């Protein structure tokens, strides 16, 4: 995005907010429109969630607050820029992928520590301790967390059926974040860190012969055209975080602030459930497309966890703020 467009967006948002200082008679006739930026496409589960949130906020505020969900990166902000864009008031709201913000806020990579959570139940416990840290990060970046929703778990989508750690050696695999890149290096794979937009071309050319991603992205990319097996390893997690710029939020009436927060709180459990349902639905679609679901043998999973175990201590060493919430989480799930 050119600077001029970003300035124009900010100026437009400011102009809209200026109406908040108008007399009550004017306010009664004015709808406050808040753009919400997301890089995800219209059909993505998180974009669907954001549109439902927008619709319910509009209804609950009798049309006074209208959240304009702009999908597919149309506002020009790339994924790793979303936290900064809200911080600087370039956009009022955004749906932010946690692990893409680690360059600015390293603690936001905590969910993607390999095998930190084996399932959605453990992830809920992790969020209990990690969410307050993410909310601190949001405040430090001039924004408020409204809701957080996990992506479905990660799979290893490969050309080969791997039932041992040895079978993964030297496979060239696309990964989306540094923690997964480090994990793959640790277990002897050959990871390439690249955005999803480049993945299909890399598979087509043979630059990579595997992909670490969710079943959702697997369906979006029609991975059955390139790969034959997808392995349910649940090796990493991440979440989408919807936030609002605090300067914007403070100018909304207290009554409507409460409505926005209450709607987010009410919908978040449904959004978690939709994430898990989407995982099951898309796993089925991958199978229908011709891929085979592989449940790794217990010994393979034990070897993967053992091989990558030092990465947890390494993460805490690099990100000291993560130590307290992670240790509290591990104690609760009896893995301390």
ZIVEN-V876733 format. One record per residue. SS is DSSP state (@ for helix, = for strand, . for the rest). PSI is psi as a letter, one per 20 degrees, with the letter a starting at -180 (none if undefined). D_FIRST is the distance of its C-alpha to the first C-alpha in whole Angstrom. Layout:
SS:PSI:D_FIRST ; SS:PSI:D_FIRST
This chain:
.:p:0 ; .:q:4 ; @:h:6 ; @:h:8 ; @:h:7 ; @:g:7 ; @:g:10 ; @:g:11 ; @:g:11 ; @:g:13 ; @:h:15 ; @:g:16 ; @:g:17 ; @:h:19 ; @:h:21 ; @:g:21 ; @:h:23 ; @:h:25 ; @:i:27 ; @:i:29 ; @:j:31 ; .:r:32 ; .:q:36 ; @:h:37 ; @:h:38 ; @:g:34 ; @:h:33 ; .:h:35 ; .:i:33 ; .:p:29 ; .:p:27 ; =:o:24 ; =:p:21 ; =:o:19 ; =:p:16 ; =:o:16 ; =:p:13 ; .:q:14 ; .:i:13 ; .:q:17 ; .:r:18 ; .:g:20 ; .:i:23 ; .:q:23 ; @:h:25 ; @:h:23 ; @:h:21 ; @:g:25 ; @:g:26 ; @:h:23 ; @:h:24 ; @:g:27 ; @:g:27 ; @:g:25 ; @:g:28 ; @:h:30 ; @:g:29 ; @:g:29 ; @:g:32 ; @:h:34 ; .:j:32 ; .:k:34 ; .:j:30 ; .:h:30 ; =:p:27 ; =:o:24 ; =:o:21 ; =:n:19 ; =:o:18 ; =:o:15 ; .:r:15 ; .:k:13 ; .:k:10 ; .:h:9 ; .:i:8 ; .:j:5 ; .:p:7 ; .:r:9 ; @:g:13 ; @:i:14 ; @:i:11 ; @:g:13 ; @:g:16 ; @:h:14 ; @:g:12 ; @:g:15 ; @:g:17 ; .:j:15 ; .:j:15 ; .:h:11 ; .:q:13 ; .:h:16 ; =:q:17 ; =:q:16 ; =:o:18 ; =:p:18 ; =:o:19 ; @:g:22 ; @:i:22 ; @:i:18 ; @:j:19 ; .:h:22 ; .:h:20 ; .:h:20 ; .:n:23 ; @:h:25 ; @:i:27 ; @:j:25 ; @:j:26 ; @:h:30 ; @:h:30 ; @:j:29 ; .:p:32 ; .:p:34 ; .:k:37 ; .:h:36 ; .:p:37 ; .:h:39 ; .:r:38 ; @:h:37 ; @:g:40 ; @:h:39 ; @:h:35 ; @:g:36 ; @:g:38 ; @:g:36 ; @:h:33 ; @:h:36 ; @:h:36 ; @:h:32 ; @:g:31 ; @:h:32 ; @:h:30 ; @:h:27 ; @:h:28 ; @:g:29 ; @:g:25 ; @:g:23 ; @:g:26 ; @:h:25 ; .:k:21 ; .:l:22 ; =:r:22 ; =:p:25 ; =:p:25 ; =:g:26 ; =:q:27 ; =:p:27 ; =:p:27 ; =:q:28 ; .:q:27 ; .:r:30 ; .:r:32 ; =:q:31 ; =:q:33 ; =:o:34 ; =:o:33 ; =:r:35 ; .:h:37 ; .:q:40 ; .:o:42 ; .:p:42 ; .:j:45 ; .:r:45 ; .:h:43 ; @:h:45 ; @:i:43 ; @:i:40 ; .:p:40 ; .:j:38 ; .:p:36 ; =:o:33 ; =:p:30 ; =:p:27 ; =:r:26 ; .:i:23 ; .:r:23 ; @:h:25 ; @:g:28 ; @:h:29 ; @:g:28 ; @:h:31 ; @:g:33 ; @:h:33 ; @:g:34 ; @:h:37 ; .:j:39 ; .:j:38 ; .:r:36 ; =:n:33 ; =:q:30 ; =:o:26 ; =:o:23 ; .:q:20 ; .:q:18 ; @:h:19 ; @:h:17 ; @:i:19 ; @:g:23 ; @:g:24 ; @:h:24 ; @:h:26 ; @:g:28 ; @:h:29 ; @:i:29 ; .:j:32 ; .:h:29 ; .:q:30 ; .:j:33 ; =:r:32 ; =:p:29 ; =:o:29 ; =:r:27 ; =:r:29 ; @:h:30 ; @:g:28 ; @:h:25 ; @:g:28 ; @:g:29 ; @:h:25 ; .:j:26 ; .:l:29 ; @:i:30 ; @:i:34 ; @:i:33 ; .:h:33 ; .:r:35 ; .:h:38 ; =:q:38 ; =:p:36 ; =:p:38 ; .:n:38 ; .:h:37 ; .:l:35 ; .:i:34 ; .:q:31 ; .:r:29 ; .:r:26 ; =:q:25 ; =:p:22 ; =:o:22 ; =:p:21 ; =:r:21 ; =:p:21 ; =:p:20 ; @:h:23 ; @:h:23 ; @:g:22 ; @:h:25 ; @:h:27 ; .:i:27 ; .:q:28 ; .:q:32 ; @:h:34 ; @:g:35 ; @:h:32 ; @:g:30 ; @:g:33 ; @:g:33 ; @:g:29 ; @:g:31 ; @:g:34 ; @:g:32 ; @:g:30 ; @:h:33 ; @:g:35 ; @:h:32 ; @:g:31 ; @:h:34 ; @:h:34 ; @:h:30 ; @:g:32 ; @:h:35 ; @:h:32 ; @:g:31 ; @:h:34 ; @:h:35 ; @:h:32 ; @:g:33 ; @:g:36 ; @:g:35 ; @:h:33 ; @:g:35 ; @:g:38 ; @:h:35 ; @:g:35 ; @:g:39 ; @:h:39 ; @:i:37 ; .:j:39 ; .:q:38 ; =:p:41 ; =:p:40 ; =:p:42 ; .:o:43 ; .:q:43 ; .:q:47 ; @:h:48 ; @:h:49 ; @:g:45 ; @:h:43 ; @:g:46 ; @:h:45 ; @:g:41 ; @:g:42 ; @:g:44 ; @:h:42 ; @:i:39 ; .:h:41 ; @:i:40 ; @:h:36 ; @:g:37 ; @:h:39 ; @:g:36 ; @:g:33 ; @:h:35 ; @:h:36 ; @:h:33 ; .:m:32 ; .:h:35 ; .:i:33 ; @:i:34 ; @:g:37 ; @:g:39 ; @:h:37 ; @:g:37 ; @:h:41 ; @:g:42 ; @:g:40 ; @:h:42 ; @:g:45 ; @:h:45 ; .:j:44 ; .:l:47 ; .:j:46 ; .:none:46
